[in-house]
Amino acid sequence: MTKPKRPHDPQEIRDAGPEAMTDPPPDWDEVDEISDESFPASDPPPPPGKHIT
């Protein structure tokens, strides 16, 4: 089943996988799928020298 394309909404989070992408890459493998499903996993670490208290 193909999902209808919707206008970009900055608050909307798309489903994982190339089917939900506006412009999917030509090659898609298991590593791409796992990476896409896990993004964003967490906040990025602080820059070197910065400490969060």
PDB file of N, CA, C, O and CB in Angstrom:
ATOM      1  N   MET A   1       0.849  -1.183   0.000  1.00  0.00           N
ATOM      2  CA  MET A   1       0.000   0.000   0.000  1.00  0.00           C
ATOM      3  C   MET A   1       0.886   1.235   0.000  1.00  0.00           C
ATOM      4  O   MET A   1       1.778   1.353   0.841  1.00  0.00           O
ATOM      5  CB  MET A   1      -0.962   0.004   1.222  1.00  0.00           C
ATOM      6  N   THR A   2       0.661   2.139  -0.912  1.00  0.00           N
ATOM      7  CA  THR A   2       1.446   3.356  -1.014  1.00  0.00           C
ATOM      8  C   THR A   2       0.803   4.452  -0.186  1.00  0.00           C
ATOM      9  O   THR A   2      -0.403   4.687  -0.260  1.00  0.00           O
ATOM     10  CB  THR A   2       1.588   3.795  -2.478  1.00  0.00           C
ATOM     11  N   LYS A   3       1.647   5.129   0.616  1.00  0.00           N
ATOM     12  CA  LYS A   3       1.141   6.235   1.427  1.00  0.00           C
ATOM     13  C   LYS A   3       1.088   7.492   0.575  1.00  0.00           C
ATOM     14  O   LYS A   3       1.978   7.727  -0.243  1.00  0.00           O
ATOM     15  CB  LYS A   3       2.026   6.459   2.685  1.00  0.00           C
ATOM     16  N   PRO A   4       0.043   8.307   0.762  1.00  0.00           N
ATOM     17  CA  PRO A   4      -0.013   9.548  -0.006  1.00  0.00           C
ATOM     18  C   PRO A   4       1.079  10.509   0.462  1.00  0.00           C
ATOM     19  O   PRO A   4       1.394  10.566   1.651  1.00  0.00           O
ATOM     20  CB  PRO A   4      -1.404  10.207   0.124  1.00  0.00           C
ATOM     21  N   LYS A   5       1.653  11.264  -0.476  1.00  0.00           N
ATOM     22  CA  LYS A   5       2.665  12.258  -0.112  1.00  0.00           C
ATOM     23  C   LYS A   5       1.969  13.457   0.486  1.00  0.00           C
ATOM     24  O   LYS A   5       0.946  13.925  -0.015  1.00  0.00           O
ATOM     25  CB  LYS A   5       3.524  12.674  -1.339  1.00  0.00           C
ATOM     26  N   ARG A   6       2.549  13.947   1.575  1.00  0.00           N
ATOM     27  CA  ARG A   6       1.991  15.110   2.254  1.00  0.00           C
ATOM     28  C   ARG A   6       2.991  16.248   2.209  1.00  0.00           C
ATOM     29  O   ARG A   6       4.189  16.001   2.065  1.00  0.00           O
ATOM     30  CB  ARG A   6       1.614  14.774   3.714  1.00  0.00           C
ATOM     31  N   PRO A   7       2.535  17.489   2.327  1.00  0.00           N
ATOM     32  CA  PRO A   7       3.478  18.602   2.363  1.00  0.00           C
ATOM     33  C   PRO A   7       4.370  18.488   3.596  1.00  0.00           C
ATOM     34  O   PRO A   7       3.974  17.914   4.611  1.00  0.00           O
ATOM     35  CB  PRO A   7       2.730  19.955   2.357  1.00  0.00           C
ATOM     36  N   HIS A   8       5.577  19.040   3.496  1.00  0.00           N
ATOM     37  CA  HIS A   8       6.526  18.980   4.613  1.00  0.00           C
ATOM     38  C   HIS A   8       5.986  19.748   5.813  1.00  0.00           C
ATOM     39  O   HIS A   8       5.590  20.907   5.689  1.00  0.00           O
ATOM     40  CB  HIS A   8       7.899  19.547   4.193  1.00  0.00           C
ATOM     41  N   ASP A   9       5.970  19.113   6.950  1.00  0.00           N
ATOM     42  CA  ASP A   9       5.578  19.728   8.217  1.00  0.00           C
ATOM     43  C   ASP A   9       6.753  19.540   9.162  1.00  0.00           C
ATOM     44  O   ASP A   9       7.098  18.400   9.476  1.00  0.00           O
ATOM     45  CB  ASP A   9       4.242  19.096   8.803  1.00  0.00           C
ATOM     46  N   PRO A  10       7.386  20.622   9.633  1.00  0.00           N
ATOM     47  CA  PRO A  10       8.565  20.464  10.487  1.00  0.00           C
ATOM     48  C   PRO A  10       8.293  19.705  11.782  1.00  0.00           C
ATOM     49  O   PRO A  10       9.235  19.210  12.400  1.00  0.00           O
ATOM     50  CB  PRO A  10       9.124  21.810  10.819  1.00  0.00           C
ATOM     51  N   GLN A  11       7.066  19.598  12.203  1.00  0.00           N
ATOM     52  CA  GLN A  11       6.722  18.874  13.418  1.00  0.00           C
ATOM     53  C   GLN A  11       6.405  17.407  13.139  1.00  0.00           C
ATOM     54  O   GLN A  11       6.292  16.609  14.069  1.00  0.00           O
ATOM     55  CB  GLN A  11       5.542  19.536  14.098  1.00  0.00           C
ATOM     56  N   GLU A  12       6.263  17.056  11.885  1.00  0.00           N
ATOM     57  CA  GLU A  12       5.895  15.697  11.522  1.00  0.00           C
ATOM     58  C   GLU A  12       7.129  14.810  11.438  1.00  0.00           C
ATOM     59  O   GLU A  12       8.159  15.217  10.900  1.00  0.00           O
ATOM     60  CB  GLU A  12       5.139  15.685  10.193  1.00  0.00           C
ATOM     61  N   ILE A  13       7.025  13.617  11.960  1.00  0.00           N
ATOM     62  CA  ILE A  13       8.100  12.636  11.885  1.00  0.00           C
ATOM     63  C   ILE A  13       7.652  11.556  10.929  1.00  0.00           C
ATOM     64  O   ILE A  13       6.598  10.948  11.116  1.00  0.00           O
ATOM     65  CB  ILE A  13       8.454  12.045  13.293  1.00  0.00           C
ATOM     66  N   ARG A  14       8.451  11.315   9.902  1.00  0.00           N
ATOM     67  CA  ARG A  14       8.068  10.318   8.915  1.00  0.00           C
ATOM     68  C   ARG A  14       8.381   8.916   9.417  1.00  0.00           C
ATOM     69  O   ARG A  14       9.218   8.729  10.300  1.00  0.00           O
ATOM     70  CB  ARG A  14       8.781  10.578   7.588  1.00  0.00           C
ATOM     71  N   ASP A  15       7.704   7.948   8.850  1.00  0.00           N
ATOM     72  CA  ASP A  15       7.999   6.551   9.131  1.00  0.00           C
ATOM     73  C   ASP A  15       9.377   6.215   8.581  1.00  0.00           C
ATOM     74  O   ASP A  15       9.854   6.867   7.653  1.00  0.00           O
ATOM     75  CB  ASP A  15       6.917   5.619   8.524  1.00  0.00           C
ATOM     76  N   ALA A  16      10.012   5.206   9.147  1.00  0.00           N
ATOM     77  CA  ALA A  16      11.317   4.761   8.663  1.00  0.00           C
ATOM     78  C   ALA A  16      11.159   4.013   7.344  1.00  0.00           C
ATOM     79  O   ALA A  16      10.111   3.436   7.058  1.00  0.00           O
ATOM     80  CB  ALA A  16      12.013   3.865   9.711  1.00  0.00           C
ATOM     81  N   GLY A  17      12.204   4.037   6.568  1.00  0.00           N
ATOM     82  CA  GLY A  17      12.233   3.271   5.328  1.00  0.00           C
ATOM     83  C   GLY A  17      12.114   4.135   4.097  1.00  0.00           C
ATOM     84  O   GLY A  17      11.586   5.246   4.156  1.00  0.00           O
ATOM     85  N   PRO A  18      12.605   3.628   2.977  1.00  0.00           N
ATOM     86  CA  PRO A  18      12.596   4.411   1.741  1.00  0.00           C
ATOM     87  C   PRO A  18      11.192   4.692   1.216  1.00  0.00           C
ATOM     88  O   PRO A  18      10.997   5.660   0.481  1.00  0.00           O
ATOM     89  CB  PRO A  18      13.387   3.697   0.685  1.00  0.00           C
ATOM     90  N   GLU A  19      10.220   3.873   1.574  1.00  0.00           N
ATOM     91  CA  GLU A  19       8.843   4.091   1.100  1.00  0.00           C
ATOM     92  C   GLU A  19       8.288   5.417   1.605  1.00  0.00           C
ATOM     93  O   GLU A  19       7.439   6.020   0.949  1.00  0.00           O
ATOM     94  CB  GLU A  19       7.930   2.940   1.552  1.00  0.00           C
ATOM     95  N   ALA A  20       8.760   5.881   2.765  1.00  0.00           N
ATOM     96  CA  ALA A  20       8.240   7.111   3.363  1.00  0.00           C
ATOM     97  C   ALA A  20       9.048   8.350   2.977  1.00  0.00           C
ATOM     98  O   ALA A  20       8.716   9.459   3.395  1.00  0.00           O
ATOM     99  CB  ALA A  20       8.217   6.975   4.866  1.00  0.00           C
ATOM    100  N   MET A  21      10.104   8.173   2.184  1.00  0.00           N
ATOM    101  CA  MET A  21      10.969   9.285   1.783  1.00  0.00           C
ATOM    102  C   MET A  21      10.438   9.966   0.530  1.00  0.00           C
ATOM    103  O   MET A  21       9.891   9.321  -0.364  1.00  0.00           O
ATOM    104  CB  MET A  21      12.400   8.792   1.545  1.00  0.00           C
ATOM    105  N   THR A  22      10.609  11.281   0.484  1.00  0.00           N
ATOM    106  CA  THR A  22      10.220  12.041  -0.697  1.00  0.00           C
ATOM    107  C   THR A  22      11.114  11.689  -1.871  1.00  0.00           C
ATOM    108  O   THR A  22      10.643  11.542  -2.998  1.00  0.00           O
ATOM    109  CB  THR A  22      10.277  13.546  -0.415  1.00  0.00           C
ATOM    110  N   ASP A  23      12.416  11.555  -1.601  1.00  0.00           N
ATOM    111  CA  ASP A  23      13.391  11.254  -2.649  1.00  0.00           C
ATOM    112  C   ASP A  23      14.283  10.108  -2.159  1.00  0.00           C
ATOM    113  O   ASP A  23      15.407  10.356  -1.724  1.00  0.00           O
ATOM    114  CB  ASP A  23      14.250  12.526  -3.014  1.00  0.00           C
ATOM    115  N   PRO A  24      13.808   8.868  -2.220  1.00  0.00           N
ATOM    116  CA  PRO A  24      14.579   7.749  -1.674  1.00  0.00           C
ATOM    117  C   PRO A  24      15.871   7.496  -2.442  1.00  0.00           C
ATOM    118  O   PRO A  24      15.943   7.749  -3.644  1.00  0.00           O
ATOM    119  CB  PRO A  24      13.736   6.493  -1.678  1.00  0.00           C
ATOM    120  N   PRO A  25      16.893   6.996  -1.747  1.00  0.00           N
ATOM    121  CA  PRO A  25      18.147   6.681  -2.427  1.00  0.00           C
ATOM    122  C   PRO A  25      17.971   5.473  -3.352  1.00  0.00           C
ATOM    123  O   PRO A  25      17.077   4.654  -3.140  1.00  0.00           O
ATOM    124  CB  PRO A  25      19.263   6.410  -1.398  1.00  0.00           C
ATOM    125  N   PRO A  26      18.821   5.362  -4.373  1.00  0.00           N
ATOM    126  CA  PRO A  26      18.674   4.251  -5.309  1.00  0.00           C
ATOM    127  C   PRO A  26      19.015   2.889  -4.690  1.00  0.00           C
ATOM    128  O   PRO A  26      18.443   1.867  -5.069  1.00  0.00           O
ATOM    129  CB  PRO A  26      19.550   4.490  -6.512  1.00  0.00           C
ATOM    130  N   ASP A  27      19.940   2.888  -3.748  1.00  0.00           N
ATOM    131  CA  ASP A  27      20.327   1.642  -3.075  1.00  0.00           C
ATOM    132  C   ASP A  27      19.935   1.734  -1.611  1.00  0.00           C
ATOM    133  O   ASP A  27      20.162   2.762  -0.973  1.00  0.00           O
ATOM    134  CB  ASP A  27      21.857   1.369  -3.222  1.00  0.00           C
ATOM    135  N   TRP A  28      19.360   0.687  -1.078  1.00  0.00           N
ATOM    136  CA  TRP A  28      18.890   0.675   0.310  1.00  0.00           C
ATOM    137  C   TRP A  28      19.143  -0.720   0.851  1.00  0.00           C
ATOM    138  O   TRP A  28      18.642  -1.700   0.299  1.00  0.00           O
ATOM    139  CB  TRP A  28      17.361   1.069   0.422  1.00  0.00           C
ATOM    140  N   ASP A  29      19.924  -0.824   1.937  1.00  0.00           N
ATOM    141  CA  ASP A  29      20.218  -2.144   2.486  1.00  0.00           C
ATOM    142  C   ASP A  29      19.863  -2.202   3.968  1.00  0.00           C
ATOM    143  O   ASP A  29      19.312  -1.252   4.524  1.00  0.00           O
ATOM    144  CB  ASP A  29      21.698  -2.496   2.278  1.00  0.00           C
ATOM    145  N   GLU A  30      20.182  -3.314   4.591  1.00  0.00           N
ATOM    146  CA  GLU A  30      19.832  -3.530   5.995  1.00  0.00           C
ATOM    147  C   GLU A  30      20.466  -2.489   6.919  1.00  0.00           C
ATOM    148  O   GLU A  30      19.834  -2.053   7.882  1.00  0.00           O
ATOM    149  CB  GLU A  30      20.259  -4.922   6.426  1.00  0.00           C
ATOM    150  N   VAL A  31      21.701  -2.087   6.639  1.00  0.00           N
ATOM    151  CA  VAL A  31      22.374  -1.073   7.464  1.00  0.00           C
ATOM    152  C   VAL A  31      21.647   0.263   7.346  1.00  0.00           C
ATOM    153  O   VAL A  31      21.451   0.950   8.348  1.00  0.00           O
ATOM    154  CB  VAL A  31      23.862  -0.915   7.044  1.00  0.00           C
ATOM    155  N   ASP A  32      21.248   0.636   6.138  1.00  0.00           N
ATOM    156  CA  ASP A  32      20.480   1.866   5.950  1.00  0.00           C
ATOM    157  C   ASP A  32      19.176   1.814   6.744  1.00  0.00           C
ATOM    158  O   ASP A  32      18.794   2.790   7.390  1.00  0.00           O
ATOM    159  CB  ASP A  32      20.185   2.095   4.457  1.00  0.00           C
ATOM    160  N   GLU A  33      18.505   0.678   6.690  1.00  0.00           N
ATOM    161  CA  GLU A  33      17.233   0.517   7.387  1.00  0.00           C
ATOM    162  C   GLU A  33      17.406   0.667   8.903  1.00  0.00           C
ATOM    163  O   GLU A  33      16.633   1.373   9.550  1.00  0.00           O
ATOM    164  CB  GLU A  33      16.618  -0.849   7.059  1.00  0.00           C
ATOM    165  N   ILE A  34      18.410   0.010   9.460  1.00  0.00           N
ATOM    166  CA  ILE A  34      18.653   0.089  10.904  1.00  0.00           C
ATOM    167  C   ILE A  34      19.003   1.507  11.310  1.00  0.00           C
ATOM    168  O   ILE A  34      18.512   2.001  12.326  1.00  0.00           O
ATOM    169  CB  ILE A  34      19.777  -0.870  11.320  1.00  0.00           C
ATOM    170  N   SER A  35      19.835   2.160  10.539  1.00  0.00           N
ATOM    171  CA  SER A  35      20.220   3.536  10.830  1.00  0.00           C
ATOM    172  C   SER A  35      19.010   4.464  10.772  1.00  0.00           C
ATOM    173  O   SER A  35      18.831   5.309  11.649  1.00  0.00           O
ATOM    174  CB  SER A  35      21.297   4.009   9.849  1.00  0.00           C
ATOM    175  N   ASP A  36      18.189   4.308   9.751  1.00  0.00           N
ATOM    176  CA  ASP A  36      17.011   5.147   9.595  1.00  0.00           C
ATOM    177  C   ASP A  36      16.019   4.929  10.733  1.00  0.00           C
ATOM    178  O   ASP A  36      15.423   5.887  11.227  1.00  0.00           O
ATOM    179  CB  ASP A  36      16.342   4.870   8.256  1.00  0.00           C
ATOM    180  N   GLU A  37      15.837   3.685  11.151  1.00  0.00           N
ATOM    181  CA  GLU A  37      14.901   3.382  12.238  1.00  0.00           C
ATOM    182  C   GLU A  37      15.371   3.937  13.573  1.00  0.00           C
ATOM    183  O   GLU A  37      14.547   4.247  14.433  1.00  0.00           O
ATOM    184  CB  GLU A  37      14.703   1.883  12.354  1.00  0.00           C
ATOM    185  N   SER A  38      16.675   4.068  13.763  1.00  0.00           N
ATOM    186  CA  SER A  38      17.193   4.496  15.057  1.00  0.00           C
ATOM    187  C   SER A  38      17.404   6.003  15.160  1.00  0.00           C
ATOM    188  O   SER A  38      17.718   6.507  16.238  1.00  0.00           O
ATOM    189  CB  SER A  38      18.483   3.796  15.335  1.00  0.00           C
ATOM    190  N   PHE A  39      17.237   6.729  14.058  1.00  0.00           N
ATOM    191  CA  PHE A  39      17.492   8.173  14.089  1.00  0.00           C
ATOM    192  C   PHE A  39      16.266   8.924  14.565  1.00  0.00           C
ATOM    193  O   PHE A  39      15.170   8.558  14.141  1.00  0.00           O
ATOM    194  CB  PHE A  39      17.912   8.681  12.707  1.00  0.00           C
ATOM    195  N   PRO A  40      16.349   9.924  15.392  1.00  0.00           N
ATOM    196  CA  PRO A  40      17.504  10.271  16.217  1.00  0.00           C
ATOM    197  C   PRO A  40      17.501   9.433  17.488  1.00  0.00           C
ATOM    198  O   PRO A  40      16.512   9.420  18.222  1.00  0.00           O
ATOM    199  CB  PRO A  40      17.502  11.778  16.562  1.00  0.00           C
ATOM    200  N   ALA A  41      18.566   8.755  17.743  1.00  0.00           N
ATOM    201  CA  ALA A  41      18.651   7.876  18.910  1.00  0.00           C
ATOM    202  C   ALA A  41      18.755   8.671  20.203  1.00  0.00           C
ATOM    203  O   ALA A  41      18.172   8.287  21.216  1.00  0.00           O
ATOM    204  CB  ALA A  41      19.845   6.941  18.782  1.00  0.00           C
ATOM    205  N   SER A  42      19.483   9.762  20.175  1.00  0.00           N
ATOM    206  CA  SER A  42      19.639  10.588  21.369  1.00  0.00           C
ATOM    207  C   SER A  42      20.228  11.924  20.966  1.00  0.00           C
ATOM    208  O   SER A  42      20.541  12.160  19.798  1.00  0.00           O
ATOM    209  CB  SER A  42      20.533   9.888  22.427  1.00  0.00           C
ATOM    210  N   ASP A  43      20.371  12.784  21.942  1.00  0.00           N
ATOM    211  CA  ASP A  43      21.026  14.060  21.682  1.00  0.00           C
ATOM    212  C   ASP A  43      22.494  13.814  21.380  1.00  0.00           C
ATOM    213  O   ASP A  43      23.084  12.875  21.914  1.00  0.00           O
ATOM    214  CB  ASP A  43      20.866  15.025  22.882  1.00  0.00           C
ATOM    215  N   PRO A  44      23.088  14.638  20.536  1.00  0.00           N
ATOM    216  CA  PRO A  44      24.504  14.464  20.259  1.00  0.00           C
ATOM    217  C   PRO A  44      25.341  14.791  21.498  1.00  0.00           C
ATOM    218  O   PRO A  44      24.889  15.536  22.368  1.00  0.00           O
ATOM    219  CB  PRO A  44      24.929  15.347  19.078  1.00  0.00           C
ATOM    220  N   PRO A  45      26.531  14.252  21.584  1.00  0.00           N
ATOM    221  CA  PRO A  45      27.379  14.563  22.730  1.00  0.00           C
ATOM    222  C   PRO A  45      27.813  16.026  22.690  1.00  0.00           C
ATOM    223  O   PRO A  45      27.813  16.641  21.624  1.00  0.00           O
ATOM    224  CB  PRO A  45      28.610  13.640  22.757  1.00  0.00           C
ATOM    225  N   PRO A  46      28.183  16.589  23.838  1.00  0.00           N
ATOM    226  CA  PRO A  46      28.637  17.991  23.852  1.00  0.00           C
ATOM    227  C   PRO A  46      29.971  18.120  23.128  1.00  0.00           C
ATOM    228  O   PRO A  46      30.707  17.141  23.003  1.00  0.00           O
ATOM    229  CB  PRO A  46      28.767  18.516  25.307  1.00  0.00           C
ATOM    230  N   PRO A  47      30.284  19.312  22.653  1.00  0.00           N
ATOM    231  CA  PRO A  47      31.588  19.523  22.001  1.00  0.00           C
ATOM    232  C   PRO A  47      32.727  19.263  22.977  1.00  0.00           C
ATOM    233  O   PRO A  47      32.539  19.375  24.188  1.00  0.00           O
ATOM    234  CB  PRO A  47      31.692  20.957  21.441  1.00  0.00           C
ATOM    235  N   PRO A  48      33.894  18.921  22.469  1.00  0.00           N
ATOM    236  CA  PRO A  48      35.039  18.699  23.357  1.00  0.00           C
ATOM    237  C   PRO A  48      35.286  19.916  24.263  1.00  0.00           C
ATOM    238  O   PRO A  48      35.238  21.063  23.818  1.00  0.00           O
ATOM    239  CB  PRO A  48      36.302  18.391  22.527  1.00  0.00           C
ATOM    240  N   GLY A  49      35.543  19.637  25.511  1.00  0.00           N
ATOM    241  CA  GLY A  49      35.812  20.706  26.481  1.00  0.00           C
ATOM    242  C   GLY A  49      34.570  21.220  27.188  1.00  0.00           C
ATOM    243  O   GLY A  49      34.691  21.933  28.184  1.00  0.00           O
ATOM    244  N   LYS A  50      33.388  20.883  26.710  1.00  0.00           N
ATOM    245  CA  LYS A  50      32.143  21.333  27.351  1.00  0.00           C
ATOM    246  C   LYS A  50      31.617  20.204  28.230  1.00  0.00           C
ATOM    247  O   LYS A  50      31.662  19.035  27.847  1.00  0.00           O
ATOM    248  CB  LYS A  50      31.067  21.758  26.282  1.00  0.00           C
ATOM    249  N   HIS A  51      31.131  20.553  29.381  1.00  0.00           N
ATOM    250  CA  HIS A  51      30.572  19.560  30.305  1.00  0.00           C
ATOM    251  C   HIS A  51      29.149  19.957  30.647  1.00  0.00           C
ATOM    252  O   HIS A  51      28.873  21.127  30.911  1.00  0.00           O
ATOM    253  CB  HIS A  51      31.435  19.437  31.596  1.00  0.00           C
ATOM    254  N   ILE A  52      28.273  19.017  30.644  1.00  0.00           N
ATOM    255  CA  ILE A  52      26.877  19.264  31.017  1.00  0.00           C
ATOM    256  C   ILE A  52      26.730  18.948  32.479  1.00  0.00           C
ATOM    257  O   ILE A  52      27.099  17.866  32.936  1.00  0.00           O
ATOM    258  CB  ILE A  52      25.885  18.418  30.159  1.00  0.00           C
ATOM    259  N   THR A  53      26.189  19.895  33.211  1.00  0.00           N
ATOM    260  CA  THR A  53      26.001  19.686  34.662  1.00  0.00           C
ATOM    261  C   THR A  53      24.547  19.682  35.025  1.00  0.00           C
ATOM    262  O   THR A  53      24.204  19.519  36.195  1.00  0.00           O
ATOM    263  CB  THR A  53      26.721  20.759  35.468  1.00  0.00           C
TER     264      THR A  53
END
